[in-house]
Amino acid sequence: MAGTINTVLNNMYQAYAMVFPPVSVMDIQRTSIQMVKNGLVQIPADYVQFLSVTDGLNWNGLELFSIHEHERKDCVFPCIQLVTYQATQNLKSLFPRTLVLGFAPEHLILYEATKKEYVIVDRYTYAPVVKLPRFADILYFYWDAFSKAS
């Protein structure tokens, strides 16, 4: 896999990705405290880097979770909040010490804290599709698939 978070996001943005204002350090700290209180896995450093560029992402069926809910004049964008998703989905028994960071039409995007790796799993069978070391590789995985299909 190739590319940095900024490089791949720039490509996605040019292909009409919906991006949002970045989060602040204070937002990350508040969210981290809330996650600890709820017994959740900490947000990995490279996902924090992603959030410091855009607080969530919607692009071509890929949705990456945000810290904040995003509203604009006449609508609310369906960018799910990271903490809310963890609290409302009962996936802890299937994926202990794991944080769900987003989804695509047929995938869940996970961070496995004990192995310090990202895993894309089938959304229906929960079977691993691919394991990757960096969040930038997750972005590139979807960008590459889109590029080849175009």
C-alpha positions as CSV (number, residue, x, y, z in Angstrom):
1,M,0.0,0.0,0.0
2,A,1.2,3.5,-0.6
3,G,0.4,7.1,0.3
4,T,-0.1,9.2,3.4
5,I,-3.4,10.1,4.9
6,N,-3.3,13.6,3.4
7,T,-2.4,12.3,-0.1
8,V,-5.2,9.8,-0.2
9,L,-7.7,12.2,1.3
10,N,-6.8,14.8,-1.3
11,N,-7.5,12.2,-4.0
12,M,-10.8,11.3,-2.4
13,Y,-11.7,15.0,-2.0
14,Q,-11.1,15.6,-5.7
15,A,-13.5,12.6,-6.4
16,Y,-16.3,14.3,-4.4
17,A,-15.7,13.0,-0.9
18,M,-17.7,14.7,1.8
19,V,-15.2,16.0,4.4
20,F,-15.8,18.0,7.5
21,P,-13.9,20.5,9.7
22,P,-11.1,19.0,11.6
23,V,-11.3,18.3,15.3
24,S,-9.3,20.0,18.0
25,V,-6.9,18.5,20.5
26,M,-9.4,19.3,23.2
27,D,-12.1,17.4,21.3
28,I,-9.9,14.4,21.1
29,Q,-9.1,14.6,24.8
30,R,-12.8,14.9,25.7
31,T,-13.6,11.9,23.5
32,S,-10.8,9.8,24.9
33,I,-12.0,10.5,28.5
34,Q,-15.5,9.4,27.5
35,M,-14.2,6.3,25.8
36,V,-12.2,5.3,28.9
37,K,-15.3,5.8,31.1
38,N,-17.2,3.5,28.7
39,G,-14.5,0.9,28.7
40,L,-13.7,1.4,25.0
41,V,-10.4,1.1,23.1
42,Q,-8.5,4.3,22.7
43,I,-8.5,6.0,19.3
44,P,-5.3,5.0,17.5
45,A,-2.8,7.8,16.8
46,D,-3.1,7.6,13.0
47,Y,-6.9,7.8,13.2
48,V,-6.4,10.9,15.4
49,Q,-4.3,12.3,12.6
50,F,-7.1,11.6,10.1
51,L,-9.6,13.4,12.5
52,S,-7.2,16.4,12.6
53,V,-7.7,16.7,8.8
54,T,-11.4,15.8,8.6
55,D,-13.8,14.9,11.3
56,G,-15.3,11.9,9.5
57,L,-15.7,11.1,5.8
58,N,-18.5,10.0,3.4
59,W,-17.3,8.9,0.0
60,N,-18.5,6.3,-2.5
61,G,-20.2,4.2,0.1
62,L,-17.3,4.5,2.6
63,E,-18.2,6.1,5.9
64,L,-15.6,6.8,8.5
65,F,-16.9,7.8,11.9
66,S,-16.5,11.3,13.4
67,I,-16.2,12.9,16.8
68,H,-19.1,15.4,16.2
69,E,-22.5,15.2,14.5
70,H,-22.4,17.4,11.3
71,E,-25.2,19.7,10.5
72,R,-25.6,22.2,7.8
73,K,-28.5,24.5,6.9
74,D,-31.3,22.3,5.9
75,C,-30.0,18.8,6.7
76,V,-28.0,16.6,9.0
77,F,-25.2,14.6,7.3
78,P,-25.3,11.0,8.2
79,C,-21.8,10.9,9.7
80,I,-22.0,8.6,12.7
81,Q,-20.2,9.6,15.8
82,L,-17.4,7.2,16.9
83,V,-18.5,6.9,20.5
84,T,-22.2,6.6,19.7
85,Y,-21.6,3.7,17.3
86,Q,-19.5,1.8,19.9
87,A,-22.2,2.3,22.5
88,T,-25.2,1.3,20.3
89,Q,-23.7,-1.8,18.6
90,N,-23.2,-4.9,20.5
91,L,-20.0,-6.1,18.9
92,K,-17.7,-6.3,22.0
93,S,-18.3,-10.1,22.3
94,L,-17.3,-10.6,18.6
95,F,-14.5,-8.1,18.6
96,P,-13.0,-7.6,22.1
97,R,-10.5,-4.8,22.5
98,T,-11.5,-3.5,19.0
99,L,-12.8,-0.2,17.8
100,V,-15.2,0.0,14.9
101,L,-14.0,3.1,12.8
102,G,-16.5,2.9,10.0
103,F,-18.0,0.8,7.3
104,A,-18.4,0.4,3.5
105,P,-21.3,-1.4,1.8
106,E,-20.0,-4.9,2.5
107,H,-17.3,-4.2,5.2
108,L,-16.7,-3.1,8.7
109,I,-13.5,-1.2,9.4
110,L,-11.9,-2.2,12.7
111,Y,-8.9,-1.3,14.8
112,E,-7.7,-4.3,16.9
113,A,-5.9,-2.7,19.8
114,T,-4.1,-5.8,21.1
115,K,-2.5,-6.5,17.7
116,K,-2.2,-2.8,16.8
117,E,-3.6,-3.4,13.3
118,Y,-6.5,-2.4,11.1
119,V,-8.8,-5.1,9.8
120,I,-11.5,-4.9,7.2
121,V,-14.1,-7.6,7.8
122,D,-17.1,-8.8,5.8
123,R,-20.1,-7.0,7.3
124,Y,-22.3,-10.2,7.2
125,T,-19.9,-13.1,8.1
126,Y,-17.4,-11.0,10.1
127,A,-14.6,-12.9,8.2
128,P,-11.4,-10.9,7.7
129,V,-11.0,-9.5,4.2
130,V,-7.6,-7.8,4.8
131,K,-5.3,-6.8,7.7
132,L,-3.3,-3.6,7.4
133,P,-0.7,-1.9,9.6
134,R,-1.7,1.8,9.1
135,F,-4.9,3.8,8.7
136,A,-3.5,5.3,5.5
137,D,-3.5,1.8,4.1
138,I,-7.2,1.5,4.8
139,L,-7.9,4.7,2.9
140,Y,-5.7,3.5,0.1
141,F,-7.4,0.2,-0.1
142,Y,-10.7,1.9,-0.9
143,W,-9.1,4.5,-3.1
144,D,-7.3,1.8,-5.1
145,A,-10.5,-0.2,-5.6
146,F,-12.4,2.9,-6.8
147,S,-9.5,3.9,-9.2
148,K,-9.5,0.4,-10.7
149,A,-13.3,0.4,-11.1
150,S,-13.3,3.8,-12.8
